[in-house]
Amino acid sequence: MTTSATTSSAYVSPLRWIKLDQYCTLSGDTRDAVHARRRKGQWHDGMQCRVGPDGNLWINPEEVNKWVESSQR
């Protein structure tokens, strides 16, 4: 039996934001794909990604999961 609790995102990060390289390692995504989504406006700074004060790109895996789940075809 499927409930709304069992259909939520399976991945829960102990950190809200992770560096781009760690995100790519975990997801199998490429750096180029992430940057392309930012350029196309599919991912928004402050939501799915953000440039930190250290100049690195940080990714919010929870928001990425929401983005994937909300995509309609």
Secondary structure, 3 states (H helix, E strand, C coil): CCCCCCCCCCCCCCCCCEEHHHHHHHHCCCHHHHHHHHHHCCCCECCCEEECCCCCEEECHHHHHHHHHHCCC
